Amino acid sequence: MPSIRIISGVFGGRNLKTLDNKKLRPTPARMREQLFSWLRPEINNFTCLDLFAGSGALGFEAISNGAKKVVFIEQNLEIYKCLKFNCEKLNLLEQIQAYRQSAENYVRRTKDNIFDLIFLDPPYNKNYIKILLPKIIEKFVKNGSYIFIEMNSYDEEVYYGCMKLMKEASSGDSTGRLYQINKWK
């Protein structure tokens, strides 16, 4: 059974069970390490949303580095079961909520949830970022929230006026960009 390692924080060095699934593309370890070195000074007590959670690497890394809560959204049943297994294994059932549904349904149906940090790492070449990002900004963020978007390095950057690019990192064919929201310029 394949696994990925949590890079830093209280669970640093622990392995997460993953599936051997061609559709599963965990965020590269080098990019996770860079992202959480940027966020570490601020992430304490954050509430996070991990859309297209997959392995959950980003959400587990957030909890490991001080986030108080993570909401995982994963549609695939086998990957969802693996997420739940890892939550139990790390004894994080009180800090993590996992929902088996599509990211589109979650964004469309969920109300009254504001997040400090949102991970948006959809399957490449599916246009999910352009479709979901305006709704995410409208419904789930506040002034000062962060959005981390991981996409194929060859895809055009998606940007909205209230998003300020804070940091950027690349690893292989993946580029990750950390934005901060400023709705009231």
N, C-alpha and C positions, 0 to 999 in steps of 0.2 A: 504494500500500500504506500503510495507516495506521500510525502509530507513537505511542509515548508516551516521554516524556523522564524519565531518572533525575534526581531532584531534587538530591541531595547526595552528598557523599563523593567517593571517588577517581574514580568514573565519572559524577559529576554533569555534566549537560549532554549526555550520550550518549543517543542515541535507540534504543529497542527496537522491532523490527518487531512488529506485531500484525496480527490478522486483522480484517476487516470482518464480524464475527459478532454477531448480535443477542443471543446468549447470553453474550457476553464483556462484562463490566462492570468494567473496571480501577478500582482504588481511586483516587478523585480526587486530583490532584496536591496540592491544599491539605491534604488529610487525611494523605497520605504525608509531606509536609513537617512537619506537626505531630507525627506519630507518631515520626519519627526525631529530631526535636529533643528529645523526651522520652527516647528510648532511647540517643542518642549517647554519653552518659557511661558507659553500662554494656555496650554491645553488643559490644565487642572480644572476639574469640574465642568468641562465642556459636555454638552449633549450633542451626539453625532448621529448622522444618517449615512448608512452605507448602502446606496442603491446599487443594484447589480452586484450584490455582495460576493458571489462566487465563493472563493476559499475563506473569505472574511479576514484576509491578511491585514487590510487597512483598519478595519474596526477593532480587531484584537490588538493591533499595535497601539491604537488610540487608548483603549482601556489600560493596556500595559504602561502607558506613559501618563496616566492621570485623568483621563476622561471619566466622567461619572456615569454616563449612560451611552449605549450605542443601540441603534435600531438597524437591524439587518433586513434587507429586502432581497429575496431570492426566489425565482420562479421554478427552477428545476428541482424536482422532488428529491433525487439522490444527493444533490449538492446541499439542499436545505437540511436533509438528515445529517449530513456530515457537519454542517454548521452547528446544529443542535448538539451533536456528540461532543464537539470541541468546547462548547459553552459548558456542558456538564463536566467534562474532563478538567477544565480550569476553574470549576466552581463559580461561574459567572452568571448564573441564571437570574439573579436579582439585578444585575447591571445591564443585561442584554435582553432585548426583545427581538425575536426573529419571526418574520412573516413570510409565508410561502405565497407569493403573488407576484405579478409582473410589476416592474417599476412604473409603467404607465398607469396601471390601476391604482397603485399606492398614491401616486402624485395626483391623480384625478379625484380620488375618493376621500383622501385624508384632509382633515381640517384642524386648525388650532394647534399645530405642532410647529414650534420654532426651534431651529437648530443653530448651534454655534459653529459647527463644521459639517460640511456635506462632502462625501466622497462620490464622485460621478465617474465611474470606470466601466462604461458599457462595452458590449461587443463592438469591435471595429467595423467600419463600413456599413453601419446600420442607420446612421443619421439620428440616433437617439438624443445626442447632445443638443442639436438644433431644435428638436421637437420638445424636449423636456425642460431645458434650461430656463426659458421664460416663465414657465409655470412654477418651477422650483423657486426662482427669485421672487415671484409674486406671492407665493404661499408659505415658504418655509424659512426665510432668512430675515434677519434684522440688520440694522446698521452695525457694521463691524463683524458680521459672520464671515466665515471663510468657506470657499468652495475649491476643492481640489479636483481637477479634471485630468484624467489620463486618456490619451488618445494616440493613434498611430502618428508617428513623427512626420509622415508625409501628408497628413490631413491638414486642412486649413484651420487656423485657430478660430474658435467661436468666442465672440466677445459682445458684451452689452455695456452700455454707457455707465451703469452703476458698478461695474466690476473693475477693480484696480489690480493689475498683475503685480504680485509681490515677489514671487520666485518661480524659477523654471529649472527643470532637470530632465535629462534624457538618459535612457539606458536601452541599448539595442534599437528596436523599432518603436519604442514607447517614449512619449514625451509627457511629463506631468507638469501642470501649471497650477500654482496656488494663487487664488484671487481673494481679495477682501472686498466685501460689499459696502458701498456707500450710497444708499438710496436717496439721501438728502444732501445733494451737493450744493 
